[in-house]
Amino acid sequence: MFKLCRSYVALIVLGVAIAGCNSSSSNKGISVPEKPSAPLTPTFVELGLERHKVEKLLSINDQIIALTDQGLYRRDSTWQALTDTRYHVLAMATLSDNHWIASVKQNESAFFIETNDAGATWQLFDDNFGGDYSSNEVARTLVYDSEKQKLYATGLFVLASSTDMGRSWTVEEGQWGSLGTGLGSILLHQEKQDVWYGGQNGIESPVLDQFNTETYALTTHAQAIGEHLPSPSVIYQIIIDPKNTDRIIAAGEGGIVHTTDYGDTWQGLLTEQNYRFHFSPVFDPKDQNIIYTAGWDKGADIQPLILEMSKDDGQTWEAYTYEKQEFKGGVRSMLAVEESGKTVIYIGLYNNGVVKVTFE
């Protein structure tokens, strides 16, 4: 009986000791549920360039560059014009941090300008873009292949290349002086040695072509993407998924499509947009599962600015509207960058300058 009592007391002491160990200040044995994260709230700030059509936003040397229908600008505390404000700057390629070449229209003339000092000074140079048929055919896009030291550009219905910094051009696909609204998107896929380009042909059907710079093979994707976009349609932006280089995303009139097997099959990513134009989807630089996009409804000067965000790589979307009366919120271009550890989105509007968006 005495032995049983001693055993019983020992068990009690052991239980108290174990309980004491589990009640340490670290609470290691206790599962405390985390509070659900608060929904993100966007802050919209207008940055100026009102009454400008922003064709493209770029980040160069950690500075924001805006290509507009009234010149090229750099953002410091304010916007500084780097070119003649009578220039309509459509595209620009950066050959290095300081060496840039831009495609420009002025009235009925089309030409290239070049800087070797990051925009401080510019020079015009002679070129044969457009061939003998149209000396005024404008380069709608520009991209530089640093490995081959070769420029690529698109025109109305042509993909051309230059090995002498834009002075002379060789037709790779298509022809000069064609009919159509033009080829307004281009992507250099360095890993695959491909140039992707897109736009619209003379009968208002979408164009999305893939040109291999090694074999000169051309693959067309218009029929496949036409199953997901309305007709007529047009492709205005082509990007690579930074997580998967076989995934190509193409955006334009009527929504956004994508392929995860490098063009073998295509699926809708954001469709049924009722002919709404999507010019510039972008990935979040900090979380590459997040995609942003925004659009423009043709023909409506006054329309809300609606930023759309997907936190699951495009499976579902949330919309955030900038609430302001009588606002020209149609979107032409977007840029997502990291500043001070946070994602910042710059939105170029169709006729109303630039808006900066942050999430808190």
Solvent accessible surface area in square Angstrom, and as a share of the most:
residue,aa,sasa,rsa
1,M,180,0.80
2,F,143,0.60
3,K,148,0.63
4,L,127,0.63
5,C,65,0.39
6,R,139,0.51
7,S,61,0.40
8,Y,142,0.54
9,V,85,0.49
10,A,59,0.46
11,L,120,0.60
12,I,89,0.45
13,V,92,0.53
14,L,102,0.51
15,G,38,0.36
16,V,103,0.59
17,A,52,0.41
18,I,94,0.48
19,A,60,0.46
20,G,44,0.42
21,C,99,0.59
22,N,96,0.49
23,S,81,0.53
24,S,52,0.34
25,S,119,0.77
26,S,62,0.40
27,N,73,0.37
28,K,180,0.76
29,G,70,0.67
30,I,103,0.52
31,S,108,0.69
32,V,112,0.64
33,P,116,0.73
34,E,164,0.73
35,K,183,0.78
36,P,126,0.79
37,S,107,0.69
38,A,83,0.65
39,P,117,0.73
40,L,70,0.35
41,T,85,0.49
42,P,26,0.17
43,T,64,0.37
44,F,30,0.12
45,V,70,0.40
46,E,62,0.28
47,L,24,0.12
48,G,18,0.17
49,L,17,0.08
50,E,76,0.34
51,R,178,0.65
52,H,24,0.11
53,K,38,0.16
54,V,0,0.00
55,E,20,0.09
56,K,72,0.30
57,L,4,0.02
58,L,37,0.19
59,S,53,0.35
60,I,15,0.08
61,N,70,0.36
62,D,143,0.74
63,Q,61,0.27
64,I,12,0.06
65,I,1,0.00
66,A,0,0.00
67,L,0,0.00
68,T,0,0.00
69,D,42,0.22
70,Q,62,0.27
71,G,0,0.00
72,L,0,0.00
73,Y,19,0.07
74,R,53,0.19
75,R,57,0.21
76,D,67,0.35
77,S,98,0.63
78,T,75,0.44
79,W,33,0.12
80,Q,82,0.36
81,A,52,0.40
82,L,25,0.12
83,T,17,0.10
84,D,47,0.25
85,T,67,0.39
86,R,170,0.62
87,Y,27,0.10
88,H,36,0.16
89,V,0,0.00
90,L,32,0.16
91,A,10,0.08
92,M,16,0.07
93,A,4,0.03
94,T,57,0.33
95,L,26,0.13
96,S,60,0.39
97,D,92,0.48
98,N,77,0.39
99,H,34,0.15
100,W,3,0.01
101,I,0,0.00
102,A,0,0.00
103,S,1,0.01
104,V,0,0.00
105,K,70,0.30
106,Q,41,0.18
107,N,140,0.72
108,E,149,0.67
109,S,55,0.35
110,A,17,0.13
111,F,33,0.14
112,F,4,0.02
113,I,1,0.00
114,E,12,0.06
115,T,0,0.00
116,N,94,0.48
117,D,60,0.31
118,A,17,0.13
119,G,1,0.01
120,A,77,0.59
121,T,73,0.43
122,W,47,0.16
123,Q,84,0.37
124,L,107,0.53
125,F,27,0.11
126,D,131,0.68
127,D,48,0.25
128,N,70,0.36
129,F,5,0.02
130,G,0,0.00
131,G,23,0.22
132,D,148,0.76
133,Y,182,0.69
134,S,32,0.21
135,S,91,0.59
136,N,83,0.43
137,E,10,0.05
138,V,14,0.08
139,A,2,0.02
140,R,67,0.25
141,T,10,0.06
142,L,13,0.07
143,V,31,0.18
144,Y,35,0.13
145,D,1,0.01
146,S,73,0.47
147,E,124,0.55
148,K,69,0.29
149,Q,117,0.52
150,K,37,0.16
151,L,1,0.01
152,Y,1,0.00
153,A,0,0.00
154,T,0,0.00
155,G,0,0.00
156,L,42,0.21
157,F,65,0.27
158,V,1,0.01
159,L,0,0.00
160,A,0,0.00
161,S,4,0.03
162,S,3,0.02
163,T,99,0.58
164,D,57,0.29
165,M,66,0.29
166,G,0,0.00
167,R,88,0.32
168,S,54,0.35
169,W,16,0.06
170,T,87,0.50
171,V,56,0.32
172,E,36,0.16
173,E,44,0.20
174,G,44,0.42
175,Q,115,0.51
176,W,35,0.12
177,G,39,0.38
178,S,17,0.11
179,L,156,0.78
180,G,30,0.29
181,T,79,0.46
182,G,5,0.05
183,L,3,0.01
184,G,30,0.29
185,S,4,0.03
186,I,30,0.15
187,L,25,0.13
188,L,27,0.13
189,H,2,0.01
190,Q,54,0.24
191,E,120,0.54
192,K,62,0.26
193,Q,40,0.18
194,D,4,0.02
195,V,0,0.00
196,W,0,0.00
197,Y,7,0.03
198,G,0,0.00
199,G,0,0.00
200,Q,13,0.06
201,N,36,0.18
202,G,50,0.48
203,I,141,0.72
204,E,90,0.40
205,S,35,0.22
206,P,12,0.07
207,V,11,0.06
208,L,0,0.00
209,D,15,0.08
210,Q,24,0.11
211,F,3,0.01
212,N,30,0.15
213,T,12,0.07
214,E,102,0.46
215,T,96,0.56
216,Y,135,0.51
217,A,54,0.42
218,L,70,0.35
219,T,61,0.35
220,T,89,0.51
221,H,11,0.05
222,A,32,0.25
223,Q,158,0.70
224,A,34,0.26
225,I,0,0.00
226,G,37,0.36
227,E,135,0.60
228,H,61,0.27
229,L,10,0.05
230,P,40,0.25
231,S,89,0.57
232,P,52,0.33
233,S,0,0.00
234,V,8,0.05
235,I,0,0.00
236,Y,57,0.22
237,Q,27,0.12
238,I,6,0.03
239,I,26,0.13
240,I,44,0.22
241,D,2,0.01
242,P,66,0.42
243,K,89,0.38
244,N,57,0.29
245,T,48,0.28
246,D,49,0.25
247,R,11,0.04
248,I,0,0.00
249,I,1,0.00
250,A,0,0.00
251,A,0,0.00
252,G,0,0.00
253,E,19,0.08
254,G,0,0.00
255,G,0,0.00
256,I,1,0.00
257,V,0,0.00
258,H,24,0.11
259,T,0,0.00
260,T,67,0.39
261,D,55,0.28
262,Y,36,0.14
263,G,11,0.10
264,D,119,0.61
265,T,70,0.41
266,W,16,0.05
267,Q,69,0.31
268,G,35,0.34
269,L,23,0.11
270,L,20,0.10
271,T,39,0.23
272,E,168,0.75
273,Q,36,0.16
274,N,135,0.69
275,Y,94,0.36
276,R,27,0.10
277,F,13,0.05
278,H,0,0.00
279,F,10,0.04
280,S,6,0.04
281,P,1,0.00
282,V,22,0.13
283,F,25,0.11
284,D,6,0.03
285,P,53,0.33
286,K,110,0.47
287,D,62,0.32
288,Q,71,0.32
289,N,69,0.36
290,I,23,0.12
291,I,1,0.00
292,Y,5,0.02
293,T,0,0.00
294,A,0,0.00
295,G,0,0.00
296,W,28,0.10
297,D,58,0.30
298,K,147,0.62
299,G,76,0.73
300,A,40,0.31
301,D,100,0.52
302,I,82,0.42
303,Q,13,0.06
304,P,68,0.43
305,L,0,0.00
306,I,43,0.22
307,L,0,0.00
308,E,22,0.10
309,M,1,0.00
310,S,1,0.01
311,K,92,0.39
312,D,48,0.25
313,D,35,0.18
314,G,4,0.03
315,Q,149,0.66
316,T,88,0.51
317,W,50,0.18
318,E,78,0.35
319,A,67,0.52
320,Y,33,0.13
321,T,55,0.32
322,Y,39,0.15
323,E,147,0.66
324,K,100,0.42
325,Q,161,0.71
326,E,135,0.61
327,F,8,0.03
328,K,63,0.27
329,G,0,0.00
330,G,3,0.03
331,V,1,0.00
332,R,42,0.15
333,S,3,0.02
334,M,8,0.03
335,L,29,0.14
336,A,16,0.12
337,V,22,0.13
338,E,93,0.42
339,E,61,0.27
340,S,121,0.78
341,G,42,0.40
342,K,110,0.46
343,T,21,0.12
344,V,6,0.03
345,I,1,0.00
346,Y,11,0.04
347,I,0,0.00
348,G,0,0.00
349,L,0,0.00
350,Y,61,0.23
351,N,52,0.27
352,N,25,0.13
353,G,0,0.00
354,V,2,0.01
355,V,1,0.01
356,K,56,0.24
357,V,0,0.00
358,T,29,0.17
359,F,32,0.13
360,E,118,0.53
